[in-house]
Amino acid sequence: MAIRDTISNRLQEAFKPESLQVVDESHLHEGHAGHRPSGETHFRVYIVSEAFKGKSRVDRHRMINSALAAELAGGVHALAIHAKAPGEG
């Protein structure tokens, strides 16, 4: 299974999001630290979930990093997070 799919599945299970988009941006980081020729090293996540309601930006990032601990300890070098609660602009 592709790492992008694993990230998506873990976030679906953990947060039951209203919307979720996981974008593999590895191709934008050729020659940078952590890049591998096979890709799947740099990701951007856009997620909207009730689980983030009343949580600070830092808390939201911690929640996502915790849910993806295995992937972050393995092949994922960078993860950009855009986490919002429903209704936030």
C-alpha positions, 0 to 999 in steps of 0.5 A: 500500500502506498504511504499516501493511502496509509496516511489517509486511512489512519487519519480517517480512522482517528478523526472521522473527517468531513474532508481529507486530502493527502497530497504527495509533494515529494517531487517538489523536494528533489535534492533536498534532505530526506528525499528518496528517488522512489518518492513518498517522503514529503506530504501535505494534509488538508483535514476538517474534523470535529475532533479539532473543535476548540483545539489550538493549532499546536494541539491539532498538529500534535494529534495528527503527529501522534496518529501518524507516529509510525509513518513519521518514524519511518519513511515520511520526512516532512508533513505539512498540516492544515487542520481545521474544525468545521466552519473555520475559514 
